[in-house]
């Protein structure tokens, strides 16, 4: 397959956000991240900082990790497509029965102290 970072004229342009976890945001870590990205031929277009409040309000992590986050936070339990027989085999009751009994929640409902959904 070759080097993923090699320069090729026919490669399409992609873009990405790079997050540094809050506990690691230091001048040294930021400099290291920049130098590694630039050494790999990655152009840094813009740098910035977002508060935890902004990240939470705009659900930026949820959107970034949508495939996982949709199951854990964005979709309500009754909006998930869960194979009932596999669920029953694992937990001893069907998905439909678990929903009807009120025993299924997502992370946002729990964090808000809400255990019901429409």
Residue, then its C-alpha position, 0 to 999 in steps of 0.5 A: x500500500x505504501x506510505x500513507x503520508x507520501x505526496x501524490x499529485x492525484x490525492x484529494x484534499x481532506x481536512x480534520x480537527x486535531x484535539x489535544x485533551x485538556x490535561x495535555x494542553x501545554x506549549x510543549x505539547x502544542x509545539x510537538x503536535x505542530x511539528x509532527x503534523x508539518x513533518x508529515x506534510x500536513x498543512x495547519x490552516x487554523x488554530x484555536x481553542x474551545x471551552x468545554x462549555x462550547x464543546x458540550x453545547x455544540x456537541x462537537x465530540x458527539x458529532x466527531x465520533x458520530x458512529x459511537x456517539x449516536x448510539x450512546x448519546x444522540x439517539x434515544x433508546x427507542x430510536x436504535x435498531x437493536x436485533x431483538x433476538x441477539x439482545x434477548x440471547x445476551x440479556x434474557x429479555x427482548x429489546x421491545x420488552x426492555x424498552x417497555x419496562x423502562x430499563x433502557x437509557x442513553x448516556x445523556x438521559x442518565x447524565x441529566x437525571x432523566x430516565x424517561x423518553x417519549 
